[in-house]
Amino acid sequence: MMTGAEVTTLLRSKGFKATPQRLAVYEALSHTTAHPNADMLYRELVPHYPTMSLATVYKTLDILCEVGLAQELNVGEESFRYDATVESHPHVRCVSCGRVDDVPVLNDTALLSQAEIATGYDITGRQIYFYGVCPACAAKRKKQLH
């Protein structure tokens, strides 16, 4: 993850102001693996930045995605989730509690090649999502059945 100074330099080089709120959103996003949505980030940050609005968080997330510091995830919920790890990697979402995790061990090179051959497309990006029940929810279900 980038330092505050590096984020400031990047934002300014792309024509954006590096406000304390924008830096705080990036900092919070870059230090979590929970893949939060804008509302989650807002609730985390507003005690420290009482004048911050939810609109500021949304705008900042759009900017972070535009400059390559975050990626937007559409895991089938009402709102997008965000990830500061911008390298392409798959995600898995629990259909019970909504938890979203990275799937770090999947090598999708063969899948990309098959998709290009099957469609004739020159694939330039991808987002892969899996859905299932997380270990915590599975344990709860198992406990309720016994």
C-alpha positions in Angstrom: 0.0 0.0 0.0 1.1 3.6 -0.6 2.1 6.1 2.0 0.0 9.3 2.6 2.7 11.3 0.8 2.6 8.9 -2.2 -1.2 9.1 -2.4 -1.0 12.9 -2.1 1.5 13.1 -5.0 -0.6 10.7 -7.2 -3.9 12.5 -6.5 -2.4 15.9 -7.3 -0.7 14.5 -10.5 -4.1 13.4 -11.7 -5.7 16.8 -10.9 -7.4 15.9 -7.6 -7.0 17.6 -4.2 -5.5 15.5 -1.5 -7.9 16.3 1.4 -7.5 14.8 4.9 -10.8 13.0 4.3 -9.6 11.4 1.0 -6.4 10.3 2.6 -8.4 8.8 5.5 -10.7 6.9 3.2 -7.7 5.4 1.4 -5.9 4.6 4.7 -9.0 2.8 6.0 -9.5 0.9 2.8 -5.9 -0.1 2.5 -5.8 -1.5 6.0 -8.7 -3.9 5.8 -9.4 -7.1 4.0 -13.2 -6.8 4.7 -13.9 -5.3 1.3 -16.2 -2.6 2.7 -18.9 -0.6 1.0 -19.1 3.1 1.2 -21.5 3.1 4.2 -19.1 0.8 6.2 -16.2 3.1 5.6 -18.3 6.2 6.5 -19.4 4.6 9.8 -15.8 3.8 10.6 -14.5 7.3 9.7 -17.2 9.7 10.8 -16.2 9.6 14.6 -12.8 10.9 13.6 -14.0 13.2 10.9 -17.4 14.5 12.1 -17.9 16.8 9.1 -17.4 14.1 6.6 -20.5 13.1 4.6 -21.4 9.8 3.0 -21.3 11.7 -0.4 -17.6 12.5 0.3 -16.9 8.8 0.8 -18.6 7.9 -2.4 -16.8 10.6 -4.3 -13.5 9.6 -2.8 -14.0 5.9 -3.7 -14.8 6.9 -7.3 -11.6 9.0 -7.4 -9.5 6.2 -5.9 -10.8 3.8 -8.5 -10.2 6.3 -11.3 -6.5 6.8 -10.3 -5.9 3.1 -9.7 -5.7 3.0 -5.9 -8.8 0.8 -5.5 -11.1 -1.5 -7.4 -14.9 -1.7 -7.3 -16.5 -5.1 -6.7 -20.0 -6.0 -7.6 -20.6 -9.2 -5.6 -24.4 -9.2 -6.1 -25.4 -6.8 -3.3 -27.3 -3.5 -3.3 -24.0 -1.6 -3.1 -20.5 -2.0 -4.4 -17.7 -3.2 -2.3 -14.1 -1.8 -2.6 -10.7 -3.3 -2.4 -7.3 -1.5 -2.2 -5.6 -4.5 -3.7 -5.9 -3.6 -7.3 -4.2 -6.6 -8.9 -6.8 -8.8 -10.5 -7.8 -11.6 -8.1 -11.0 -13.5 -7.4 -13.4 -13.0 -4.5 -15.8 -15.2 -2.6 -19.0 -13.9 -0.9 -20.9 -15.6 1.9 -24.6 -15.9 0.9 -25.5 -16.0 4.6 -23.7 -13.1 6.2 -22.4 -11.2 3.2 -18.7 -11.5 4.2 -16.3 -11.1 1.2 -12.9 -12.6 1.1 -10.0 -12.8 -1.4 -9.3 -16.1 -3.2 -5.5 -15.8 -3.4 -4.6 -19.2 -4.8 -6.6 -19.3 -8.1 -4.5 -19.2 -11.3 -6.9 -18.2 -14.0 -4.5 -18.0 -16.9 -6.1 -21.1 -18.6 -9.6 -19.7 -18.1 -8.6 -16.4 -19.7 -7.1 -18.2 -22.7 -10.2 -20.3 -23.0 -12.4 -17.2 -22.8 -10.4 -15.4 -25.5 -10.5 -18.5 -27.8 -14.3 -19.1 -27.3 -15.3 -15.4 -27.8 -12.6 -14.0 -30.1 -12.2 -11.1 -27.6 -8.8 -9.7 -26.5 -9.5 -9.9 -22.7 -8.3 -6.8 -21.0 -9.7 -7.3 -17.5 -11.7 -9.6 -15.3 -13.6 -9.9 -12.0 -14.3 -13.4 -10.8 -16.8 -14.1 -7.9 -17.6 -17.2 -6.1 -20.6 -17.6 -3.7 -21.0 -20.0 -0.8 -21.3 -20.2 3.0 -18.3 -19.0 5.0 -16.8 -21.2 7.7 -18.3 -19.2 10.6 -21.9 -19.4 9.1 -21.4 -23.1 8.3 -20.3 -23.7 11.9 -23.4 -21.9 13.2 -25.7 -23.9 10.9 -24.1 -27.1 12.0 -24.5 -26.1 15.7 -28.2 -25.3 15.2 -28.8 -28.7 13.6 -27.4 -30.5 16.6 
